Amino acid sequence: MQPLKVIILGAGRGGTALINLFAKGAGVEVVGVADTNPEAQGLKLAATLSIPTTTNPADLVARDGANLIVDVTGDPRMAAQIAAVKPPEAEVLSGTSARLLWMLVQDEQTLRGQLLQAEKLATLGTFAAQIAHDLKNPLYCIREFAQFIEEEADPARIKEYSQEILKADKYLASIVDNLMTYARGGGSPKAESVRVPEVLDQALTMTRFATATNDVELIREYSVVPPLQVDRGELLQVFVNLVTNAAQAMNGQGRLTLTVKGEGTDVMISVQDNGPGISPADLPKIFTPFFTTKEQGVGTGLGLAIVDTIVRKYGGRVDVESGKGTGAKFTVRLPVASVEG
């Protein structure tokens, strides 16, 4: 079946949301985006997705090939301009109909946010036992050294014990900071300048909560790359899911290779394991919501679907290389000039 070819007129908030929605649809192809403002957010997003853009809506509408023209410009003059130049076979969605579509997109985005948060909480539930263990050890250390100080008169020893308490306190703070960054929910994500290796290492630290990693050989291959303009918490969620999946696939034993490198205007982040791999039959389904090969009660089946959703939001993509018995390699490609959708 041929995909539905769509033109979007208006690349503001509404147009950007439609681009994000349609870009994920297997049966929809956005063949052009137009806005008279060359700095419009949606034009930048379309460019990262290799969708043709223009600042001349009439010129785009006049081209052959589109099945549907969606007008979210809000300009009352646009209807007449479209009618004057559009091919007869193309249908137009504008006015109240376009507003209804926008409302449905808003609902879809709200649901997506709820699923993102639900998956985070499910992951934290998986982490719970190890988190409790990690918190218990430094708390025990603080209590013991505090008791030593009560019984100690030597200033040098008191200083030594105090330094041990400070070390334990910093460790506790790092655990809490990592958890708060990951679990943060509510409000709109905020793009900021993020250094990829730092977030990848943060995800690696959190992965210890999900599975034993003492017998995992870790290989880091980090090149110097520019920072990305993304939401740090969302990027952390991508990496936590990928690294946790890799560690669990190897049952805590094997070789995990993390690679960061630049390629043109993109940053490439790879997470590779030497576990059992993914069967060819399952490979096309791994990004489908609620699909999982794990035992019942282990995982939500949302992890990779959410990874794909977040990466697409920033104009990137996720590539997978795997075969039964050959391990799996997930490569995230994100443009340096990432645009928040």
ZIGI-V919678 format. One record per backbone hydrogen bond with DSSP energy under -1.0 kcal/mol. CO is the residue of the C=O (numbers start at 0). NH is the residue of the N-H. E is the energy in kcal/mol with one decimal. If there is no record, write none. Layout:
co = (CO;CO)
nh = (NH;NH)
e = (E;E)
This chain:
co = (3;4;4;5;6;7;8;10;11;12;13;14;15;16;17;18;21;24;26;28;31;32;33;36;39;40;41;42;43;44;45;46;51;53;55;56;57;66;67;68;69;74;76;77;78;79;81;86;90;92;93;94;95;96;97;98;99;100;101;102;103;104;105;106;107;108;109;110;111;112;113;114;115;116;117;118;119;120;121;122;126;127;128;129;130;131;132;134;135;136;137;138;139;140;141;142;143;144;145;146;153;154;155;156;157;158;159;160;161;162;163;164;165;166;167;168;169;170;171;172;173;174;175;176;177;178;179;191;193;194;195;196;197;198;199;200;201;202;205;206;206;212;214;216;218;220;227;227;229;230;231;232;233;234;235;236;237;238;239;240;241;242;243;244;245;246;247;249;253;255;256;257;258;259;260;262;264;265;266;267;268;269;270;271;275;278;281;284;287;294;300;301;302;303;304;305;306;307;308;309;310;311;316;318;320;322;326;327;328;329;330;331;332;333;335)
nh = (28;66;67;30;69;33;71;41;15;16;17;18;19;20;21;22;24;27;3;5;7;53;9;39;43;44;45;46;47;48;50;49;32;34;59;60;61;90;6;92;8;77;80;81;82;83;85;89;68;70;96;98;99;100;101;102;103;104;105;106;107;108;109;110;111;112;113;114;115;116;117;118;119;120;121;122;123;124;125;126;130;131;132;133;134;135;136;138;139;140;141;142;143;144;145;146;147;148;149;150;157;158;159;160;161;162;163;164;165;166;167;168;169;170;171;172;173;174;175;176;177;178;179;180;181;182;183;229;227;198;199;200;201;202;203;204;205;206;208;209;210;215;253;255;257;259;193;229;191;234;235;236;237;238;239;240;241;242;243;244;245;246;247;248;249;251;250;252;216;218;271;220;269;222;267;265;335;262;333;260;331;258;329;256;324;282;284;287;290;297;289;305;306;307;308;309;310;311;312;313;315;314;332;330;328;325;322;272;320;270;318;268;316;266;337)
e = (-2.9;-2.3;-2.0;-2.5;-3.2;-2.3;-2.9;-3.3;-2.6;-2.1;-2.0;-2.3;-2.3;-2.2;-3.3;-2.4;-1.3;-1.2;-3.1;-2.8;-2.3;-1.7;-3.4;-1.9;-1.4;-2.0;-2.8;-2.1;-1.6;-1.2;-2.9;-1.4;-1.9;-1.9;-1.6;-2.5;-1.9;-2.4;-2.6;-3.2;-3.1;-1.6;-1.5;-2.7;-2.4;-1.6;-2.4;-1.4;-2.8;-3.0;-1.2;-2.1;-2.3;-2.1;-2.3;-2.3;-2.2;-2.2;-2.3;-2.0;-2.2;-2.5;-2.2;-2.5;-2.5;-2.3;-2.0;-2.4;-2.4;-2.1;-2.5;-2.5;-1.9;-2.4;-2.2;-2.3;-2.6;-1.9;-1.6;-1.9;-2.4;-2.6;-1.8;-2.6;-2.2;-2.0;-1.7;-1.6;-2.4;-2.1;-2.5;-2.2;-2.4;-2.5;-2.0;-1.8;-1.9;-2.1;-1.6;-1.1;-2.3;-2.4;-2.0;-2.7;-2.3;-2.1;-1.6;-2.0;-2.2;-2.1;-2.2;-2.4;-2.5;-2.1;-2.4;-2.5;-2.1;-1.9;-2.3;-2.7;-2.2;-2.2;-2.6;-2.4;-2.1;-3.0;-1.2;-1.7;-2.5;-1.6;-2.5;-2.3;-1.9;-2.3;-1.9;-2.1;-1.9;-1.7;-1.8;-1.5;-1.4;-1.6;-1.3;-3.1;-3.0;-2.4;-2.9;-1.1;-2.5;-2.2;-2.5;-1.9;-1.9;-2.2;-3.0;-2.1;-2.1;-3.0;-2.4;-2.3;-2.0;-2.5;-2.8;-2.2;-1.3;-2.1;-1.1;-1.7;-3.5;-2.9;-2.4;-3.1;-2.6;-2.8;-3.4;-1.9;-2.9;-2.6;-2.5;-2.2;-3.4;-2.3;-2.4;-2.8;-4.7;-1.8;-1.9;-1.9;-2.0;-2.2;-2.2;-2.6;-2.1;-2.5;-2.1;-2.7;-2.4;-2.4;-1.8;-1.1;-2.5;-2.2;-2.8;-2.9;-2.3;-2.3;-1.1;-2.5;-2.3;-2.5;-2.7;-2.6;-1.8;-3.2;-1.4)
